[in-house]
Amino acid sequence: MTIAEQLSRVRARIDAAARAAGRSPGDVTLVAVSKTKPPEAIREAYAAGQRAFGENYAQELVAKAEALADLVDLEWHFVGHLQTNKARVAARIAHVVHTVDTSVLANELGKRAARDRATPLAVLIEVNVGREPQKAGASPGEILEVIDAVRAQPALRLRGLMTVPPAGDPGAARTAFETLALLRNLHGGPALLPDLSMGMSDDLEAAVASGATYVRIGRAIFGDR
């Protein structure tokens, strides 16, 4: 199956999930996670109408942004763990950063964005809902601290929350998504945090049912790494 065909299947899944939840499919943005995939694969998805692409690694983002600079309306989303010393790369190239998880990172990203961008950088706060020690993300109790740090940076624009659910357990994934939506409500609701970034190839339906506005899909579009 081609990338275009797989994209079509994923879009159909999003459409069906949104309608089943009483939502408009247009309220859910598909981020095609293209980490480890060559620029040619991104071009194929772009030709099929995809515009938002997610990358996990700073060096890979730089290389692909350069290789695909002719695609002027391509939108880069940084969706991997972001080290503070790589903040300058994300601030310069990314349109959205999904993984701000500490006040230190927020401060550095804000400084870099103020220096290297003409417009504010949209960011989401990554939350480790399940408190899994092997995963990055602010704990639920640390969200307010990171929110305050982001809001203190004029060059950042806070958009919402993001999470990565426990792998291989659909029930736990759904619980994680529902918990993230509850945490959003505790910190101002959709008016202040309009976006929820959650849901991947195996669990996008549960994420959309729980209110996801971004779903990050890699394998179902591009195949296994």
N, C-alpha and C positions, 0 to 999 in steps of 0.2 A: 504494500500500500504506500502511495506517495505521501509526502509531507502535506500537500494540499488536501488529500483525502482524509488524512488523520486530523488535520485542523477542522475540517468540516464535521467530522464525528464529534470532536470535543465541543465545538460550538453548538451542535445539536443537543448534547448532554446539558450544557449550561442553559440553553433555552428551555428544555423540558424541566430541569430542576427549578428554574426561576418561576415558571408558570405554575408548577405544582405547589410552590410556596406562596403563590399570590403576588409575585414580584414581577417587575418588568425585566426581561433579559438585558435590556440596555443599561440597567443599573449595575451589571457585573462586567468588569473589565478582565479580559483574558490576557495574562502575562505569559508569553511563551518562554520557558526557561531553557536557554540555549547554551548553558555551560558545557564545555568540552566539545561542542559541535562546531564545525568549520563555518566560516562566513558564507560559504555557498549554501548551506542549509538554511541560514537566516534569509538569504536572498530568495530562496524558494518559498519560504513562509511569507515573506514580504510580498511576493508576486501573487500570493493567494489572499492578500488583504490584511495580513497581520502587521501590526505596527508596534506593539509593546513587547519588548524582549527583556528577559531577566538574566543577569550574570552574577556569579558567586565570587569571582576572583578579580582583584584590581588589575593585575597584569593582563589578564585575558580581556577585560573590558577595554583597556587602552588599545590593544591590538585590533580588536574587532571594530571599535569606533573608527580607527584609522582606515581599516580595510573597507568599511561600509559608509564612508563619509559622504558618498554621493546620494545616499538615501536620506534626503533632508528631513523627512517627517518621521523617521524612525525614533522611537522613544525607549531610552535605556532605563531599566529598573535594576538597582543593586539589591540583591536578595540574599546574599551570603553574609557570614560573619565579617564585620568590618573592623580591622585593626586601626587604632588611632593613627599610626604612621602611614596609613593608606587613605586617610580622610581626604587628602588633597585631590586624589584621583577621582573619588566619588563626587566630590564637590564640583569638580570641573566638568565631568562628563555626564553623570547620571541626571535624569529628570526626576526620579523618585528614589529615595533610599528607604528600604523597608525595615532596616535592622539596627536602628539606634537603640542601645540598651543601657547606656550609662550617661551620667551627667558629663563625665570627662570627654566622651566621644561627642556628645552634643556640642560642647564648648568648642572643640577642635574643628568639627564640621562647620559650625557657624562662622568661625574665624576664616576658614578656607573659602567658604561660600561667599563671604563678604568681599574677599580679595579677588576671586576668580570668576564670579558670575554677575550678570546684569539683572537677574531676577532671583527671587527667593527659591531655595531648594525645598521641595516637598519631602517630608520625612514622616515615617511611622515608627512607633516604639515597639520593639520586639519584646514580647512577654513570654517567659518560660512558665506557662500555665501549670504544667505538671511538675514543676520544680525538679526536672530531670538533671542530675549533676553533669551529664555529658553534653548538655546543650547550653548554648548561649541564651541570653535574654534576661531582662529584668524580672525579678520576682514580682508577684502581684503587689506586695507591700512597697516596692521601689518605684512603682509607676509614677506617682505624684512628683517624686524628686526629678525624674527624667523629664516629665512634662514641663516642670518649672524651668529646667535648664534649656529645653528647646525654645520655650516662649521667651526666654531672656536673650535669644539670638535673633536680631532683626533679619538676618539673611536666611533664616529657616522658617518654614511654614508647616506647622503641625497638622497632619492629616488624619491620624488615627492610630490603630494598634495592629500588630501582626503576631502570629504564632505558628509554630511547627508542632503538630500533635504527636503523641506517641505513635511509633510505627507499628503497622501490622495488627492493629486492634480497632476495628470500626467503632465499637462502642466508646472506647476511650477517646477516639478522635472527635466524635460527636460531642462528648462531654467537654472536651477542650474548646471546641468552637462555641458552644453555648456559654461556657465560662468567660471566654474573651468578650462576647457580646454583653454579658452582665458587668464585666469590668469597665467596658466602655460606658455603660449607663451610670456607673458609680462615679465616673470622672467627667461628667458633663453631657453624655449622650451624643447622638448624631449631630446635634447643632455645633458642638465643639470638636468632636472626633468623628467626622463623617465616614471615614473608611475603615474597613476591616479586611486585612490581607490574610487569608487562610484558605486552605483547600488545595490539594494536589491531585495527581492522576487517579489515585484510588479512592479519594474521599470528597471530590468536589461537590457531589450532590448534597452531602451532609453540611458542607460549608455554606453553600448557597442557601439551604434551608435555614441556617442559623444567622444569615445576614451578610455573608461575604460580599464585598464590593470589588475585591481583587482575588482571582484564583491563579495560582502559580503552577503551570502545567508544563512538564518537560517530557517525560517518557511517552505519554500518550500522543504527543505530537512528533517528537524526533526519534523515538525508539530508545532502546537501552543504550547506556553509555559504553 
